Amino acid sequence: MRVYLAASLFSQRERTWNRAFAAEAARAFPESVWTLPQDFRTGDKYNDPRYYGALFRRCLSEIDASDVVVAVLDGPDADSGAAFEMGYAYARGKPVIGVRTDYRPGPDRGVNLMPAGGCRYLVREFAFNEDVGQLARSVARRLRMLAKRGSSVS
């Protein structure tokens, strides 16, 4: 199962967490292969404005090639890029698993209504736990459920 991770990726903390989470989830569900857009390089750089169009198209192409999108929905509001990616995936018929570790309240299961409504599953493991492995195992359970029943949105 190909998994696209939609998450904020602008700080060392975010990038390190994304990598650790994806690695733990891949261990918990070995049938998964994770795509992290933070690894996409255009030209010979990671963030060259001359190639933003190509980077945008690569992200869409990778979502199209994925079976599911896992979207990190932490913060007072979801990262705008992750929100777009999950909306694109939803519109393309890809299931979305939302992940929220942020304990701040929101209108729908702790998340803004629109991102929450686009999620097939919403996994909530509050930050107080600080166990990335437990969170990854919870997401892996949802991936297994999708694999068993087929991954189309219905």
Sequence and secondary structure as in RCSB ss.txt:
>XXXX:A:sequence
MRVYLAASLFSQRERTWNRAFAAEAARAFPESVWTLPQDFRTGDKYNDPRYYGALFRRCLSEIDASDVVVAVLDG
PDADSGAAFEMGYAYARGKPVIGVRTDYRPGPDRGVNLMPAGGCRYLVREFAFNEDVGQLARSVARRLRMLAKRG
SSVS
>XXXX:A:secstr
 EEEEE   SSHHHHHHHHHHHHHHHHHSTT EEE GGG  BTTBSS GGGHHHHHHHHHHHHHH SEEEEE  S
SS  HHHHHHHHHHHHTT  EEEEE   S  TBTTB HHHHHT SEEEE  TTT  HHHHHHHHHHHHHHHHHH 
S   
